[in-house]
Amino acid sequence: MVIFDAEASGLGANSYPIEIAWKDPKTGEHDSFLINPKPIERWVEWDRVAAQIHGIPKEQLLQNGIHPIEAAQRLNSQLCGSIAYSDGVDSDNMWIATLFNAVGIEPMFEVRCFYSYLASNNLSKAEYRKCLNKTKTPHRALSDVNRIITSSFEAFDTNWHTYCDWDNQ
């Protein structure tokens, strides 16, 4: 089980994922990477408002981003058979679908709703949100993942991830 987040070029129908991160709150194992949009011809939409929020210049994606095929293969290799939990599951599932559809690969992991996980384990969404709202971080994928984990530690306790039933949510 991991906590997952993706950043995108915008929120429109022609937007695409530009950064992905995940982290296991139990082990601390994690990964984060930028995605180079150039290999996918239809990935051209660039929303200036979104860019101001995440602060990732398109040039940085072109210079430091990995090929979308490598991104999909890397995620499948690292998360195969896992359930990844996201606090923005609708958007993150859309970005995963956009990435994997663009490169013709099937995802070998599932992204589920973090809030459903909280409800299923009788953990207070309100308490979590209270802690989450106290912390501000740059709107980047790994920062957002760490913010979710840190807020959960504060809201519940340092062992919240060990006594919950992750795989049956």
N, C-alpha and C positions, 0 to 999 in steps of 0.2 A: 504494500500500500504506500502511496506517495501523495503528496500535495502537488498540484499542477497549475501552471498559468501560462498563457500565451499573450503576446502583444501583436497588434496588427497594423497594417498601413492605414486603416480607417474602419468605418463601420458599414460601408456600403456593400452592395452585392458584388462589386468587382474588387473588393479589398482582399488581402491575403496576409498570412502570418509572417511576421518578421523576426520574432524572438520567442523562444520556448524555454521554460525551466521547470524542473521538478525536484523534489527533495523528499527523502524518507525521514519523518520526524524521529523515528526510533534510532536509526543508525547514523543519520547525518549525511548519508550518501546523497549526491545530487549531481545535476548537470544543468548547464545553461548555454545556449548558443543563439547566434544571429543566423538568419536565413537570407541568402543572396537571391533576390527576385529575378535577376537577369535571365537565367535559363528558362523561365516560364514566360513565353511571349505575352500572354494575356495579363500578367501581373504588372500592370503599369499605374494603376490608381494610387495616388499619394495624397492623402488628406492632410492639409497643413495644420488643422486643429488637432488631429490625432498626433501628428509629429510634435506639436508643442507639448502635449500631455506626456508622451513617452520619452521625448528628448533624443530620439535616435535619428541622426541624419541619414538620408538615403545613401549618401556616399559611404558611410560606415558599413552599411549592409553590403554594398558592392565590393568593398575592400576586405572586410572581415567575416562576412557571412559565408556559411557553408552551402553547398549545392542542395537544393530541395530533396533530391534523391538521397543524399547522405543524411539529411535531417530525418527523413522517414525511416531509413534503415537504422539509424542511431537510436531513435525512439523505440522501434520494435526490438532491437537488440537489448536495450536496457530495461524496458518495461514489459516485455513479453509475458502475457498471462496475468499482468497486474491490473489492479483497479487504481486509477488516479482520481483524486478528489479535487474539485475545483469550486471556488465560490462564485464563479461566473460560467457555469456549466454550459449554458446555451451558446454563448459566444465561443468558449474554448472548444466545444464539439464542432462548431462551424469551422474554426480554424484548422482543426485536425482533419476534418473532411476535405477542406480546400487543399491542404497540403497533400494528403494521401491520394486524392482524386487526380491532382495535377501530375503526379508521378506514376500513377497506375499501380500503387501498392496498397494492400489492405492493412489497416492497423491491427496489431496483435495485442492490444490492451484496450481498456475501456475507461472513459472519463465519466464520472458520476458527480452528483451534487453534494457538496460538502454540507449544506444545510440539511439535507435529508439524512445524512450520516449523523449529524448532531441530534436530530429528532429521534432517530431510531435507537440512539444510545442514551436517551433521556438527559441530554446535555442542553443547557439553556442557550438558545440562539440570542436572546436578549443580552445575556451576560457576555457571550462571545463578542457581539457587536459593540458593546460598551468598551471592551478592551481594545478591539480593533480600531475604533474611532479615536482612541487616545494616542495612537501611533500614526505617524505620517512617514512615508518613505517615497523615494522616487518611484514613479509609475513604470517600473521595469519588472520583467518576469520573475527573476530570482528574488528581488526585493519584495515583491508581492507575496511570493511563496513563503519567504521568511517571516513576513508580517502575519500571515495566517497562522503559522506554527507558533510564533511568539505570543500572539493574542490568545491562542488556545491554551498554551501553557499557563498564561496568567489567569485566564477565565476558569480553568478547571484544575489542573495540577500538572506536575511534570510527568505524570504517568498516564495521562488521558488517552494516549494512543495505544497503550498496552492492554487495557481492559475492555476495549471496544471491539465489536464484531465487524471488522472492516469488509470482509468479503461477502457478507450476506445482506448488505444494504440495498 
